[in-house]
Amino acid sequence: MNTNTGPRQSAATAQRLNDAIKRLRARLRAESGQYAIGLTATQLAVLASVVREGPVTAALLASREHVSPQSIAQSLAVLKAAGLVHSETDPQDGRRKLMSADPSATELIDKLLAGRASFLARAIDQVVAPDELKDVEKAIGLLERLAAADLSDGGI
């Protein structure tokens, strides 16, 4: 369902959306205390995946995070050195290693997510008028649809 007014309008809207998402993500990182932790956004994304899905293989992490196996290996090495994840042999296949999160990693991810949610709740309370809350809900739905868009039949 495409009812925009043309390619230029779509491109301008896409750029504005991209810029707004980048600014919001940076603000969420700052408000949650993420920058003080000393881990990159990629390392934290990998850690969150291990917390959420572990025990998990590095290959599955690479696939889920849409990065190379080498990138996952580098992130996991940092996370292991920090004591946030550990590996164990897969009981189903002794050739594979399963990555699991340390309890401190779960606490860290929970703290970051709570900080982000707290900031967003406060910002919504301060910036969004009560009669605009339905617009926020509609925007969330649109963003979810954009995130799930399958452009395989002609996308970039």
C-alpha positions in Angstrom: 0.0 0.0 0.0 2.0 3.0 -1.3 0.1 6.3 -1.4 3.1 8.7 -1.3 3.4 11.6 -3.8 6.5 10.3 -5.6 10.1 9.2 -5.3 11.4 12.6 -4.1 8.8 12.8 -1.3 9.7 9.2 -0.3 13.4 9.9 -0.3 13.0 13.1 1.8 10.7 11.3 4.2 13.1 8.3 4.4 16.0 10.7 5.2 14.1 12.5 7.9 13.0 9.2 9.5 16.6 7.9 9.4 17.9 11.0 11.0 15.2 10.9 13.7 15.9 7.3 14.5 19.7 7.9 14.7 19.1 10.8 17.1 16.7 8.9 19.2 19.0 5.8 19.4 21.9 8.1 20.5 19.7 9.7 23.1 18.6 6.3 24.4 22.2 5.1 24.7 23.1 8.3 26.6 20.1 8.2 29.0 20.5 4.5 29.8 24.2 4.9 30.7 25.3 2.7 27.9 28.3 4.9 27.0 29.8 4.6 30.5 29.9 0.8 30.2 32.7 0.7 27.8 31.1 -1.7 25.3 30.3 -0.9 21.7 26.7 -1.0 20.5 27.5 -4.1 18.5 29.0 -5.8 21.6 25.9 -4.9 23.6 23.6 -6.2 20.8 25.5 -9.5 20.9 25.3 -9.6 24.6 21.6 -9.0 24.6 21.1 -11.8 22.1 23.1 -14.2 24.3 21.0 -13.1 27.3 17.8 -13.5 25.4 18.5 -16.7 23.4 21.4 -18.4 25.2 22.9 -20.9 25.2 23.5 -20.2 21.6 26.2 -20.8 18.9 28.3 -18.1 17.5 27.0 -19.0 14.0 23.4 -18.4 15.1 24.4 -15.1 16.7 26.1 -14.0 13.5 22.9 -14.8 11.5 20.6 -13.1 13.9 22.8 -9.9 14.2 23.4 -9.9 10.4 27.1 -9.7 10.8 30.1 -11.8 9.8 31.3 -14.7 11.9 34.6 -12.8 12.4 32.7 -9.8 13.8 30.8 -12.1 16.3 34.1 -13.8 17.3 35.6 -10.4 18.1 32.6 -9.3 20.1 32.4 -12.6 22.0 36.1 -12.3 22.8 35.6 -8.9 24.4 32.5 -10.2 26.3 34.3 -13.3 27.5 37.3 -11.2 28.7 34.8 -9.0 30.6 33.3 -12.1 32.2 29.9 -11.4 30.7 29.7 -14.6 28.7 31.2 -18.0 28.8 31.3 -21.0 26.4 30.7 -24.6 26.9 30.8 -27.6 24.6 27.4 -28.4 22.9 26.2 -31.7 24.4 24.5 -32.5 21.1 27.6 -31.8 18.9 31.0 -31.7 20.7 32.5 -29.7 17.8 30.4 -26.7 18.6 30.5 -24.2 21.5 27.5 -22.7 23.1 27.6 -19.2 24.5 25.8 -18.4 27.7 25.4 -15.2 29.7 26.7 -14.6 33.1 24.1 -13.5 35.6 25.8 -10.1 35.7 25.2 -9.8 31.9 21.5 -10.3 32.5 21.5 -7.6 35.2 23.4 -5.2 32.9 21.0 -5.7 29.9 18.0 -5.3 32.2 19.4 -2.1 33.7 20.1 -0.7 30.2 16.6 -1.6 28.9 15.0 -0.1 32.1 16.9 3.1 31.6 15.8 3.4 28.0 12.2 2.7 28.9 12.3 5.1 31.8 13.6 7.9 29.5 11.0 7.2 26.9 8.1 7.1 29.4 9.3 10.5 30.9 9.7 12.0 27.4 6.2 10.8 26.3 4.7 12.3 29.5 6.5 15.6 29.0 6.3 16.0 25.2 3.2 14.2 24.0 -0.2 15.7 24.7 -2.9 13.2 25.9 -4.8 13.6 22.7 -1.6 12.7 20.7 -1.0 9.3 22.4 -3.1 7.6 19.7 -0.7 9.2 17.2 2.3 7.7 19.0 0.6 4.3 19.0 0.0 4.6 15.2 3.6 5.7 14.7 4.8 2.6 16.6 2.7 0.4 14.4 4.1 2.0 11.2 7.6 1.6 12.5 7.0 -2.1 13.2 5.6 -2.5 9.7 8.7 -0.8 8.2 11.0 -3.0 10.3 9.2 -6.1 9.0 9.0 -5.0 5.4 10.0 -7.7 2.9 11.5 -5.9 -0.1 13.0 -9.1 -1.7 11.0 -8.7 -4.8 12.6 -5.4 -5.9 14.3 -3.8 -2.9 17.8 -2.4 -3.0 
